[in-house]
Amino acid sequence: MTGNTIADRTRLSDRGLLRDRSRIGGDWVGSETRFEVRDPADGAVLGSVAAMSAEQSRAAIDSAQTAFPGWAGTLPQDRSAILRRWFELVTAAREDLARIMTVEQGKPLSEARGEIDYAASFIEFYAEEAKRPNIEGVTSHLPDAEVELWLEPVGVVALITPWNFPAAMLTRKAAAALAAGCSVLAHPSAETPHSALALAELAARAGVPPGVFNVVTGDAATIVGPWTEDPRVRALSFTGSTEIGRLLYRQSAATVKRLVLELGGHAPVIVFSGAELDHAVAETIKAKFATSGQDCLGANRIYVERPVYDEFCRRFTAATQALTVGRGMDDPDIGPLMNEAALTKQEDHVADALAKGARLACGGSRLPLGDLFYAPTVLTDVPHDAKIMREETFGPVAALTPFDTEDEVIARANDSEFGLVAYVHSLNPRRIYRVSRALQYGMVAVNRTKVTGAPIPFGGMKQSGIGREGARRGMEAFMEIKYVCRDWH
């Protein structure tokens, strides 16, 4: 490493992927105001990116609205070919895109590579789905009438993406919208803008027409406010906290937008005594510590049946202590947290749990690697009223507690406003069925951690969100159903 800039630290083979301006209407547009982007590993300033004004945000709506009819009228197979080319370019740029992500987000390089593969899979999937929206014939309920249902793109759509998965959350939304024939306004997190801008560069190279895919950087309220107010923006998709999701819900009400909200999680892990214990430990480590715990799918509450509780705690603690911590570019198991607020939350949750009677098995402190490193931590015997059992921790702190009966643990797992994903470990098929049915979660993973992917509908229940992303259902928010009843007389 010869310097602090993002170019120095990434050493890309394609420097053209590094953009510091917004993509609006086919141009790279700058602004008098800029914001700094820092490497969370050491706080070094990587550079600055244009902070667009509210007027420029409205200009992006104009651009998307102008481009929409042409894109909507493009033959589905031609949209598919452009998306396929985008997929191929993203795949070819995998290493460069992963390096950009690791430097600005902090996640281990191998995880960043995995995210690029994941991001590309959505583009590939929706390249195929772009060909499939068809007119659907319906048996008529009226004499001498023909009935058809037409699927049509809803119009301009706004996409707001988070810092923890800056590539995959953008492609999961944008590829579905583009496949449906919509034009896109995307706002990436100010903490990780370069990943989105690199994807916009590749989309332009792939032949996405000017104005169809706009990426607007800057302050979220400044950029997104005009989008929620403008009736030309017909749908909004957001991934982030439940608090911000509620705000966007309210702001979008006046224009009655379609909404897809992928919000907070508070995932329970339930380990029954009949589970294969080593496998359950290994999978729970993945569920807890991936992306340094900064994942809406991250395990937050780990319930273990009492007969195997002590042994599970022992093995889980040993596995946690074996995790490596370091800079993302060195490819450890755990990288830095994103910001000081995230680290302070770990300290607050640990202190609160200990004050209420939990025991510290390992970790529980900052590490001297940098300002944003926190030791992988295990808390045992965590009481139900501890903050960590009620709030999303979003960091590398695991909370373990025993349970005695199936009914008890289901009640405790469901006692949350969140309902995104739950993890169950058992070898009893009847119990697996009962528990999977009883859990109030949009997704249930049984004896494994990884369940997401382009072909499945991702989303939660209760205050974990509205709608689904991925799969065929991921296009539904971006399409209207038009009913045509035709009489030839």
N, C-alpha and C positions, 0 to 999 in steps of 0.2 A: 504494500500500500504506500503510494507516494504522496497522497494528499487527502483532503477531506471531502472534496466534491463527490457527487454521486457518480460522475464519470470516472474519477480516480478509483473509487471503492468498488465499482462494479466491473470495470475493465471489459466492457461489452465488445463483442465482435461487430455489432451493428449500432453505432452511435446515433443513427437516425431515430432510434426508438426513444431517445431521451428528449422529451418535449416539455417546455415550461410555459406554454400558452394554451388557451382553450381552443377547442375545435368547434367552430360555429360556421354553419353554412358552407363548408368546404374550405374554409380558411383557418389558419392558426392565428388567433386574435389575442393581442396583448392588452395590458391595462397599466395605468399609472401606479396603481397600488399592487403590491406583491406581498406574499407571505412566505415565511421560511419553512423549510422541511428539514427535520433533524433525524439523525440516526439514533434510535433509542438505546443502542448498545453503549454509546458514550456521550450522547448529546451533541455531537458535532453537527454543524450546519452543512447540509448537503447542497444547498442552493435555495433558490426561491422560485415561486410559481405565480402566475398572474392571478390576482384576486379581482374577479369581474364585478361590475356594478349591477345594480338592479336594472338599469336601462339596457345593459348588454345582455342580461338574462332574458329580458323581454324580447330583445332582438333575436335571441336563439329560438324563442317560440315562433316568431315570424318566419324564421328560416325553416323550422320543422313543418309549420303549417303549409308553407309554399311547396315544400318537397313532398308532402304527403300524397297528393293525388297521383303523381307520377309513380311513386313507389308502390302504392296500393294497386295501381293498374298494371304493374309489371307482372308478366306471366309467372306463376308460381315456380315453374322449373328454372326460370332465370334468377329469381330470388334465391332459390336453392343453390344454384351454381355459385353465386357470389358468397353465400354463407359457407359453402364448402371450401372455397378458396381462402376465406378468412380462417377457417379451421386449419387448413394446411400451413398457412403462414404463422399462426400461433404455435403450432406444433414444431415447426422448423426453428422458431425463436425461443424455444422452451428454456434453454439455459440463460439467455440474456434476460428474459422476463422473470425468471426465478431470482436472479441476482438483484434486479431492481427491487423486487418485493422484499427480499431479505434485508437489504440495506435500509429501506424506508420503513419497514414494518417490524423487523427484528426476528421473525420466525426462523428456525433452523433451515439451512439451505435445502436439505432433503425434503422437508415439509413444503417449502416453496415450490420445488419441482413437482411434488405431488399435486399441489393446488393448480399449477398450470395445466397439468394433465386433466384434472377435474374440470377446470374452466373450459378447456378445448372440447371436452366431451359434450358439453351443452350446445356448443356451436355445431358440432357434427350431428347431434341428435335432431336439432331443429332445422338443419339443412334438409334433412329427410322429411320432417313433418311439414315443411313449407309446401310440399307437393300435395298434401293430403286434404286440406279443407275443401270439401266439395258441396255441391247442392245436394240436399237430402230429400228424397221423395217420401211423402207421408200419405198413407191411405186416407182418402178424402171422407169427411163426415157429411158432405153435402152432395146432392145429385148434380151431375153435369159440371162438377168443379174439379180442377186440378190443384193440388196443394204441394208447395215446396218450401223448404227452409234453406235460406242462403246464409252462409257465414261470411261476414264482412269485417275488415279491420276497423277498430273503434276510432282511430285518428292519432293525434299526437299523444304520446305517453311520457310521463316523467318517472325517472328511475333514480333512487337515492341509495347509495351503497356505503357499507361500513369499512372501517380500517382493518378489521381482523382477517377478512377474506377479500382483498381488494380486487382480485381478478375474477374469481369464481362467482361472486355475487353479481358482478356486472354482466358477465356472459350469460348467466342463468336467466337474468331478466331480459337483457337486450336481444339475445338470439331468439327468444320466444316472441318478443314484440316485432322484431324485424321479419321473422318467418310469417307472422300473421299479416304483414303488410303495413304496419304502423311505422311512423317516424318517431325518433327517440330523442329525449333530453335526458342526459345523465349527469348527476352531480356526485362525484366521489368525495370521500372524506378528505379534509384538508391535511390530515396526517399522512395519507398515502396516495397522493394524486398521480405520481409518475406511472404507477401500474395501469391506471385507467387511460392515461394519455398515450401510453405505448400501445394499448389495445386499439385505441382510436386510430393511431398511425397505421397499424396493420389492417384495420377495416377499410381505411381509405385506399391502401395498396390493393386490397382485394376487390375494389370496385364498388363499394357502397357509395351511392350517389351523394353529392353535396347536399347538406341539410337533412339527410336521413338519420345520421348518427352524430349528434352534437354532445360534446363533453364540456361542461361548464364548471370551472374551478373557482373557489373562493369561500367566503363566509356562507354557511348553510342558510341562515335566515335571509340574507340578502339575495341569494340565488333562488332558493326554493319558494320564498314568499310570492313572487310574481307567478310562479307556476300553479300554486294552489288557488290563487285568485282568478286566473284566466280560464274562462269556460272553454277555450279551444283545446286546453289540455284535458283530455277526456278520461285518462286513467293515471293512477299513481301507484308505484310499487316501491316499498321501503323495507330495508332490513336494518334493524337497530333496536334500541331500547324500547320497552313498553311505554315509558314516559313520553318519548318523542313520538311514538306511534299514536298515542292519544291526541297529542297536539296536532299532528297532520290530519287525523280523523276530523277534528273540529274545524280545521282550516279548509278542508276540502268539502265540507258539508254544503256550503252555499252554492257550489257549482255541481254538486251531486256526482262526484267522480267515481269511477270504478276504483276500488282499492284492493291492493294485495299488501298485507302487513305481516312481515316475518319478524316477530318481536322477541322479548326475553325468554329465557329458559331457566329451569331450576331442576335439572334432571335427577331423578332418584335412580340408584342402583340397588336392586334387591337380590341378595345372594341367599338361597335356601341351602339347608344343610346337605341335601342330596346332590348339590352341584359338584362338578369336577373342580376342586379348589385351586389348583395351580392355574388352570385355564381362566377361572373367574378372576383371580388376582391379575393375571397378565392383561386380560381385556379391560378390567377396571382401571388399571394404570393408563392404558390408552385413552379410555373415556375421560379420565380426569386431567391428564397432563398434555394432551395434544394442543398445539398452538400455545404452549405455556399456560394452559387452562383458560385462555381467552377465546372461548368458543361457546356459542349459545347451546350447543349439544353437550357441553362439558358436564361430567358427573359432579353434582353439587352435594348430594346427600347419599351416603352409602350405608344401607341397612343390611345387616348380616344376622342370620338366624343364630340364636344363642349357642347351640351345641358346637358350632364351628367358628364362633366369633373370635375367640382368643387366638386361634391358629391363623385365621384370615388376617387379623391385625398384625401378627408377627411377620407373616410372609409379605403382606402389602407394605409394611414399613421397611423391610429389607429391600424390596424392589424399588421403593421410592428413594432410599438412600443411595442406590446404585445409579440413579439418573445423573447425567452430566449436565452442567450448566455453563453457558458461555455465549460468546458473540455468535449471531446467526451464521455468519460466513465461515465459522469454524465447525459448523454442523453438529452442535451438541444435541442433547435431548430437550433441554429447556433453554429458551432465550430470555431476553429482557422483557419486562412488561412495557406497555405502550407509553404510559405517562405516569406522572407522580400521583395523580388521583387513583389510578389502578393499584399502585403499590400501597398507598395509604389505606385503601379498602382492605387489603390483605391483613395489614397490621390491626385494623379495627376489628375485623371478624375474629382473628386469633385471640386478641385480648379479651373480647367479649365472651368467647367460648370458654376460655380458661377461667375467667371470673365466675362463670356459671357452673363450674365443676368439671369441665372437660380436661383430659390429660394430653400433654404434648409428647408425642412419640418420636418425632424428629422435626428438624427445621425450625420454623417460627421466627426467622429474623432476616434482615437484609444481608446481602452478600457484598463483599468489597470489590466485585468485578466492575461495578459502575453504579450510577445512581438509581437504576431501575431494575436491579436484579434482586429477586426474592427467593429464598431457599425453598425447594419442594418440601411441603409440610404435611404432616399427618397428625390429626387430632382424633383421639378416641373417646368413647363414652360421652359424646356430645349431646347435651340435653335438647329437647324439642324446642325450647324457647330461645335458644341461642340465635343470634342474627344470621349466622351462616346456614341455619336450617330454614330460614324464612326468606333470605335475600340471595340474589345471584352474586356469587363471589367473583367470578371472571378472573381467576388467577390460580396459581399452583398450590392451593390449600385444600386438602381432602378431609372431610368430616365423616367419621365412622361412628356408628351406634348400633347396639344390638336390638333384636326384636324376638318375640316369642311365638306369635301366631300369624297365620296368613291374613286373617281379617284385620288384625292390628296393623300390619305393615301396609296393606292396601289403603287403609284409612289415613295413615300418616303420609304415604306417598301422594295421595290425592288432596291432602290438606294444603293447597297452594293455589294462588291465582294463575300460575303458569301451567301449561300443558303441552310442551313441545315434544319431548322424547323421554322415554323411560327404558331402563335396562334391567333385564331379568335373567338370573342364572339358576337353572334347575334342569334335572334330567327326567322329571316326572311329567309325562305328556298331558295328563289331566290337569295338573297344577298350572302348567304353562298356559293351557287354554283358558282356565278360570281367571288367572291373574291378568293375562293379556286383554281379556274382555273387560275386566273390572277397572283397569287403569284408565284414567281420564287424560289420555295423551294422544296426540295426533300420530305419533310413531312409537312402536315398541320393538326394541332389539332384544332377541332371545339368544343367550349364549354367544353373543358377539357384540362388537362395538360399531364397526362400519356398516351402515345400512343405506346411506345416501348414494345418489347417482342420477344421471340424466333421465333414465326411464321411470323414476318413481316420483310420486307427488309429495313434495316436501312442505310441511306446515304443521301448525299446532292447533290446539283447542284453547278455550277460555281466553285469557289475556296474552297468550303467546302468538296470537295473530288471526288474520282473516285470509282465506284463500289458500291456494297451493301453487308452488313453483316446481318446475320440472315436469316431465311426462307430458302426455297430451293435454292434461288439465292445465299445464303452465301457460297455454295459449288462450285459455278461456276468458281471462280478464281483458285481453287485448282484442277480442272479437265480439261483434254483435250478431244476434240471430235475427234475420229478417224473414218474416212469414209472408209468403205470396200465395194468395188464393185467386185462381184464374178461371174465368168462364169464357168460352169461345163464342158465345152468342153475340 
